[in-house]
Amino acid sequence: MTGWTVPGYTEIKALGAGGFGAVVLARHDATGTPVAIKFLRPDLLADQGFAAMFRTEAVTLGAVDSPYVVRLYEYVEAPAGAAIVMELVDGVSLQEIVTRQGKTTPEAALVVLYGSLLGLAAAHARGVVHRDFKPANVLVNAYGASKLTDFGIAARTGSATVPAGSLSYAPPEQFDGGPATPASDVYAATATFLVGPASHHRSTLELRHVTGPWAGAGEKRDHLTSGSMLKQGSSSSPETRAPTAGC
């Protein structure tokens, strides 16, 4: 676990690690509430750019107040470290579920993704583009309900961006550094539904993204009423997709 600890919390075990740092399970000493704490890597704390991005993630998470988004409890920064204290979801990521169990039926996938899509819609309603919707950022509890997490590279709608995140699910305009738009998240959510955890070499996925709607977007889901929505969501042109996840 980490060297620096957040005052008032007792760390229990490591939950995972990412590009920014580690996530640990901890307990709030005063109330006994279990929480997840995301720490910024010590070497990144000295980098003003990364430190600012980490603070922005906390601010963004706090701004998107929704039962379908992991809740921010507090942001703590000190000379020795920085951390985001957030709601602990008693479950696993969609990435883990599909890796372990294989792909689900389209109907089951829609049920599982429903909560995270509502979380995405809540972010869009507040002018926030997630920019990294993927199976690893959809947390699913034991009842099959999901929440959206990890706003590490989120941006305000319309703001300039650089290519970042998991490009296996990103739309063509995100490869080109286009402005952040909710339609980009719509594409990523469609990719998550159709593909699940990425299993192809990235260059293959990039080629598929750039060449237009995936052939399977309609063919594989024609028995669903959402078949045309999936074709629209996987369009290479953001103008022809649903403008937000709330539509």
N, C-alpha and C positions, 0 to 999 in steps of 0.2 A: 504494500500500500504506500501512501505518500509519506514524505518526511514532515511537511507542515500539515497541521490539522486545523479544522474550523472550530473555534472556541464554542463550547456548549454542546458539542456532538461527540459521540464515541463511535469510531469506525468499527465495523464488524467484519466485512470481507469485501474483496474486490469483485466488481460486477463486470468490468470490461475496460477496454481502452480504445482510443481513437486518435485521430491526427492531432487534436488539441491537448489530449491528456487522458487521465484515468477517471473512471466512475466507480464509486464505492457505495456499498450499503452501510448506513450509519443509523444511529439512534439519537434523537433529541433528548438530552439529559433531563431537562425539566419536565417533559411530558411523556417520554417514552415512545414518541411517534417515530416509526421507521421512515427514513428518507433516503433519497439517492443524492449523492454529492458528486458533481463533476468538477474536477480540478484542472486548471490550466497547467500545462507542462512548465516546470521551473525555467527551462531555457527560453520559453516563449514569453514569459512574463516580462523579461527585459526588452522585448521587441515591442515598440509602441503600437505598431500596426496590429499585431496579434492580440495584444492586451486590449486594444480598442474594440476589436471584433468580438472578443469574449464578453466585454461589458455590454456591447450592443445585443448580443444573444440574450443576455439576462433581461435587458430592457424590453426586447421584442417579446420574449416569453411572458413577461409580466403584462404586456399590453394585450395579448390575445387571451382574454379571459373566457374560457370555454371548458365545459366538462369533458370535451373530446380532445383536449390538448393537455399534456402534462403540465401541472401547475407549478409556478415559481413560488418558493417560500421566501428566499432571500438571496442576495448577492453579497459576498464578503470578499474584501480585498485588503491585503496587508503587504508590507515590504517583502515578506517571505512567501507569499502565494496569493492566489485568487481562486474562488470557488463559487459555483452556482448550486444552491441547495433547492431541491425540487421534490415534487411528489414521487413516491415510489409506486410503480405499477407492479402488482403481484402477478406477473406473467412473463411471457417471453416475446421476442420479436417474431414478426411474420416470416422473416428470413429463416429463423431457427425452425419454425413449424414446417415450412415447405421443404427445407433441406432434410428434415428428419422423416416427414411423412409423405413427401411427394406432392404433386399438384392436386388441388381440390377441384370439385366441380365448380362450374361458373356460378351457380346459385350460392354455394357455400362461400366462395371468394367474395361475392358481393356483400354477404352478411358480415363477414369478418372485416372488410374494408369500410363498411358503412360509417362507423364511428370516426375513423381517421379522416374520411372524406368530409364529414361535418366539421371536424377540426380545421381542415384545410379551408372550408367555406368561411369559418369564423375568422381565420387569418386574413382571407381576401376582403372580408367586410371591413376590416380594420386597416386596409391598405398595406398588408404584408404579403410578400411572395416567399414561400418556403424555400424553393430552389433545390431541394434535395429529398423529394418524396420518393421513397423506395422501401422495399420490404424490411430492411434493417431499422427503419425509423417508424415503423408501425408496431406498437406494443399491444399484445393481445392477452386478456386475462383468461381465467379458467372458464368463464361463461361465454367466451367468443367475442366479447366486446373489445373494441380497439380504441387506442388514443394515438395522436400524433406527437412525435418528440423530435428533438434535435433541430433547433433553429440557428445552428452555427453559421450558416452562410445566407440566412434570410436577408431580404432587401425590401426597401419600400417600393411600391408599385411605380413603375416608370423610371426608376433610378438606373444609372449606368452600372454595368457589371463586367466582370471578367470571367472566363470559363472556370468553373469550380464545381466541386461536388462529385457525384457519381454519374459520370457521363454515359454510363450504360442505360440510364433512364432519362437523360436530358434531351430536350427537343433540339432541332437543328439550330435555332437562333441562340441557344445557350452555348453551342460550340463557337459561334461567331462573336460572342460577347455582346449580344443584343441587350436592350433594356429589360429589366425584370417585369414580367407581366403575369397575372394569374393564369393566362392561357398556357404558359409554360408548365405550371403545376398540373394543369389538366392533362397535358401530354404525359407527364411523368406518372400520374395516377393511372392513366390508361395503360402505359407500359408495364406498370406493376401488376395490373389485373391480367394482362395478356401473357406476360413473360414470366412473372414471379422472379425469384432470385436469378441474377444474371449468370449464365453458364457458358456464354460464348466469349471468344476473344473480342476485346473492345473494338478493334478495327472493323470486325464484322457487324457489330451493333451500330457503330457510327455510320457505316455504309447504308444499313437498313433505315436508320433514322433520316438520313439526308435524301434518300431516294423516294420518300413519300409514305403514304399510309401502308401499313403492313398488310400483306395479302390475307393473313388470317384474321384480321380485325373484324371482318364481316362473316367470312366463311365458317370460322370456328364458333361463332356466337349467334348464328342466325336464329336459333330457337329462343333467344332472349329478346325481350322487348327493347333492350338497350343496344341491340346490334348496330343500329344506325348511329347511336351516340358514340360507340366505340370507334367506328369509322371516322367520325368527326373528331374525336379526341386524339386519334393517331395521325391526323393530318400534318403534313410537313409545314403548313402555313398557319401561323397563329391566328390570322384573321378569320379562318374558317372553323376554328375550334370554339367550344363554349367559352365565353369570356371569363367566367369564374367557376369555381367548384360549386357555387350555390345555384347555378342555373339548371 
